[in-house]
Amino acid sequence: MSFLWGVMGGPSAGPQPSGAETIQKLCDRVASSTLLDDRRDAVRALKSLSKKYRLEVGTQAMEHLIHVLQTDRSDSEIIGYALDTLYNVISNDLEEEEQEENLTKVDDLGSQFTEIFIKQHENVTLLLTLVEEFDFHVRWPGVKLLTSLLKQQGPQVQQIILVSPMGVSRLMDLLADSREVIRNDGVLLLQQLTKSNAAIQKIVAFENAFERLLDIITEEGNSDGGIVVEDCLLLLQNLLKNNNSNQNFFKEGSYIQRMKPWFEVGDDNCGWSAQKVTNLHLMLQLVRVLVSPTNPPGATSSCQKAMFHCGLLQQLCTILMATGVPADILTETINTVSEVIRGCQMNQDYFASVNAPSNPPRPAIVVLLMSMVNERQPFVLRCAVLYCFQCFLYKNQKGQGEIVSTLLPSTIDATGNSVSAGQLLCGGLFSTDSLSNWCAAVALAHALQENATLKEQLLRVQLATSIGNPPVSLLQQCTNILSQGDKIDRRGSKVQTRVGLLMLLCTWLSNCSIAVTHFLHNPANIPFLTGQIAENLGEEEQLVQGLCALLLGISIYYNDNSLENYRKEKLKQLIEKRIGRENFIEKLGFISKHELYSRAAQKPQPGFSSPEHMMFDHEFTKLVKELEGVISKAIYKSSEEDKKEEEVKKTLEQHDNIVTQYKKVIREQDQELEELKQRITTLMSQNEQLQATVTQQVSQIQQHKDQYNLLKVQLGKDTQHHNSHGDTFQMNGIQTEEVSKLKEELEEWKNKHELLQGLIREKDFLIEKLKSSQLEIGTTELSSQNSRSDGLEHNNELQKELEMLRSQLQLQSAEISQLLIENQKLQVMNTTADPVLGDSGVIVAKSSELEGQLEQQIKELKSEVKALSEEKESLKQHLDSSSSTVAILQDEKIKLQQEVAESKKEQDDLLVLLADQDQKLSALKIKLKDLGVPVEDEDDIESGDQGDEDEDVEEEEQD
């Protein structure tokens, strides 16, 4: 212990040992001491020396410290000292002054010691095991040491952790630690772990990292949180950037909806701390990661829709129109909104409806364009607004039409109370600020991108130049400014203005023969272009020369030869005489060889470091790539080849028109077929409903039959009861007056019996009539036969039931005759009977009761017979209506089948015709390719099933 006392600064006699000697003795102490306390004190001393004597401790003590980690795991204190010592040796986080002095040396030391440590993979695995310990003095130093290893040798350590069993999962537990220091350092560790490693990024994401990180951000206060929120956002960016799998998992997990509260900021000027600005900037970048144009289109589109439905886009637009927002946050918000709406029609329509909170309210697009053409606004903000406008018009023909319509004479506000987008673009196009000229020209070119209709409509725009002079067209004014560019005093680069106008004109004239004709109609345009191309100018002007060559080539390639003085052949001769073909092709190649062209072709967002570098637009680079080779071939073509090409083009146009007509006919027939199918479906549903009704009525008839059977059984029981009463009467005897009453009752029963027989005869007549009518109807459809056969069976059953009733009535008549015989016997017995009979009152009561029961039963029989007759009538009517309906349905079915057969026949004829035309068109395309004319794939796709004019074209070629 006296030795350690001397090392730690206590009094000692004699010369003091050097640092290297002290470290060597401490290492020996760690290696040889048997007492844990001695080893712990030695490791503590090494820790205190590790910052000052980093090299010596690293070279001499690292092996011993690793051995301590392996053998003394039961003592958390010595493990913590060892981990801290290793961290001080490997880490480069030194004092700023010392780091500035020895920056290169420090970096080399940390990297070398890290390489020594990870040379044995077991060391990293051991460290992962120690990180699992809950003890703060072990876990925290372990996290810091592992983070430092990843900073020094990231890919190697990542690979070791990746192959280690449950390596990543162990580290994910750090986010759930209740101690904020460990949790926050765990976030830093995962940042280093997930850098540029897609496999680890996926594992971390599927270990529920998104849920935990978003919870931490919410707990810390979202954008108002501190540095922890920033670290979590950086980790989220690592997990999502360029990782399509994690992006899809983030969207499917409904985590986009949890981003909306991040952007709930107030309109006041206060509360924008530096940390809040940083946090919000990272949040906006995270949104852009999900909707970046470099992502797969399907993934970007689904994220854009999710952001609209959860209200995130609306929240971003609120920040966009709010006051007091810092400039860099506003710029990044504009860029974020741009990519959220890019190519998504639903989001673009919403953005078009957003109004700024002004009086009167103005559309957000107009307010943004006002900032773009305002030279006092920051450069990055103007670039962001231009990008937003480009994204709003990307694949948005509706938005393009709305912008161009604000320039047309019929839609311009005559009162001048409101400024439109078109007026702002024209104002920027003709201002004295070169950057405004360029931005307005590019914005207007995007309004015409891939839209031939709007290119033609823009030719109608007329501009008033000065009082007393007639108005000139927008195309004419652009060419006038282009030719007078050097004479006008402008702020900024004059080349920038000319490049912007030339890009606008090239976009306008490409694939629009009418615009080319209007351009050539001005006799000063072609001499200006040839003069610019033929001159030998400086390096800055070479870009203008290349664009002039491109514009002249477009005027040749898309020329329809409607102007005699500017036909294709004459323009080619002019190039040959004044410029030379080789010189023309060389000047045309200046565009694609320019450094700024290569930068602009990389990504859609304008990423210019300064206004002087703002020369090319991303979409324009695509146009140059498409037209450069085509124009080079067109320059070398002869007049005969041009004529053949024109003939082929006309033929193709004719075939396209024929195909379009056929497609229209097929579309109409498809619509008719759909309508017929719908009608068939409707009729089938109606038929099913009728069949269901018939089934229901059959079940009702069955119920009535069951009720009738019950009544019949009850009637049989009542008859037996009456017979028992007759025997009682015979036993007791009846008085003379009662016998006379019985005679009268018997007469009444006879009358009622005759009435019932008459009713039965009527019913028999009705049944016979139904049978005859059913025989006349015959068999038409299987469904109607089944329904009517059911009706006949039912009528037969009813007839059988009536026969049974008739037999019952005959039995009752037999009973009545029996009663008459018994009455005669009673009369004979009455003459010999005693004058006084007992219980006469009981007999009278029983006879009256019998009479009432018989009357009630007769009434019930009459009502049942009547109900059965009504049911027969209704059944007959229903059968008639069902048979008529089935006949109508059958007729309509036959008609529809005939129509479908005719339509199929017409379609087969059309398919044969289109197949012939397809063969013809393929032959023509082969001829075009032989002539050197490129054939687009879309034409191949759209040219299916073309017409049959092969013989006519062959005759023309022979002529």
Secondary structure, 3 states (H helix, E strand, C coil): CHHHHHHCCCCCCCCCCCHHHHHHHHHHHHHHCCCHHHHHHHHHHHHHHCCCCHHHHHHHHHHHHHHHHHHCCCCHHHHHHHHHHHHHHHCCCCCHHHHHHCHHHHHHHHHHHHHHHHCCHHHHHHHHHHHCCCCHHHHHHHHHHHHHHHHHCHHHHHHHHHHCCCHHHHHHHHHHCCCHHHHHHHHHHHHHHCCCCHHHHHHHHHCCHHHHHHHHHHHHCHHHCCHHHHHHHHHHHHHHCCCHHHHHHHHHCCCCHHHHHHHCCCCCCCCCCHHHHHHHHHHHHHHHHHCCCCCCHHHHHHHHHHHHHCCHHHHHHHHHHCCCCCHHHHHHHHHHHHHHHCCCHHHHHHHHHCEECCCCCEEHHHHHHHHHCCCCCCHHHHHHHHHHHHHHHCCCHHHHHHHHHCCCCCCCCCCCCCCCHHHHHHHHHCCCEHHHHHHHHHHHHHHHCCCHHHHHHHCCCEECCCCCCCCEEHHHHHHHHHHCHHHCCCECCHHHHHHHHHHHHHHHHCCCHHHHHHHHHCCCHHHHHHHHHHCCCCHHHHHHHHHHHHHHHHHHHCCCCCCHHHCHHHHHHHHHHHCCHHHHHHHHCHHHHCHHHHHHCCCCCCCCCCHHHCCCCHHHHHHHHHHHHHHHHHHCCCHHHHHHHHHHHHHHHHHHHHHHHHHHHHHHHHHHHHHHHHHHHHHHHHHHHHHHHHHHHHHHHHHHHHHHHHHHHHHHHHHHHHHHHHHHHHHHCCCHHHHHHHHHHHHHHHHHHHHHHHHHHHHHHHHHHHHHHHHHHCCCCHHHHHHHHHHHHHHHHHHHHHHHHHHHHHHHHHHHHHHHHHHHHHHHHHHHCCCCCCCHHHHHHHHHHHHHHHHHHHHHHHHHHHHHHHHHHHHHHHHHHHHHHHHHHHHHHHHHHHHHHHHHHHHHHHHHHHHHHHHHHHHHHHHHHHHCCCCCHHHHHHCCCCCCCHHHHHHHHHC
